[in-house]
Amino acid sequence: MWFVYLLLCSDKSFYTGVSNNPQKRFLDHKNGKGGRYTRSHKPVKLIFQEQHSGKKQALKRERQIKGWSRAKKIKILELKI
């Protein structure tokens, strides 16, 4: 199983990623072992995850979500921030 996940960062920005273990990946981001973005925008909370049957599908969905505005992400994904 693969997941698309969103993190809420300390500056209220979002980070969108893909992983087969989003909880572990969140901890990696918190410990400075994640993407470059989360090293300068410290992640606070895992706020969304969506399961997919394969990595290809998860990457496709990640690209789609990354193309959305902040407002659209909050509305479509029903984020509670």
Buried (B, 14 or more C-beta within 10 A) or exposed (E): EBBBBBBBBEEEEBBBBBBEEBEEBBBBBBEEEBBEBBEEBEBBEBBBBBEBEEEEBBBEBBEEBBEBEEEEBBEEBEBEE
